[in-house]
Amino acid sequence: SQERVFVVTSAGVYNLSKSRKVKRRIDVLNVQAITVSTVSDEFAIHVPLEYDYRFTSSRKSEAVDCIVTARFNANGVTIPVSYLASVSLKEVVVTKDKAAAAATAP
């Protein structure tokens, strides 16, 4: 895992390095769903047009609420939030590698 700064704005979700360099920006309109672990601090943002992103935060509820609100304010759509009794959400995310492999598959 990597320590990052997580920022949600009305337009996007940002993952910043400790030095505040943008490592990834997810357009809030591309967020289609969120999965939240009920037994750990992990949550996953599902972004079908790109790839999903897993985060761990003791403030996951606040983060999820901010993303859901930003998405709703952007276009009036309430995205689904699913809860899973799993310590790790690795099994439910599409990683960058999986997305790249699917894009190049015949």
Summary of the structure (lengths in Angstrom):
residues: 106
radius of gyration: 13.5
end to end distance: 32.7
largest distance: 41.3
contacts: 288
relative contact order: 0.20
helix: 29%
strand: 31%
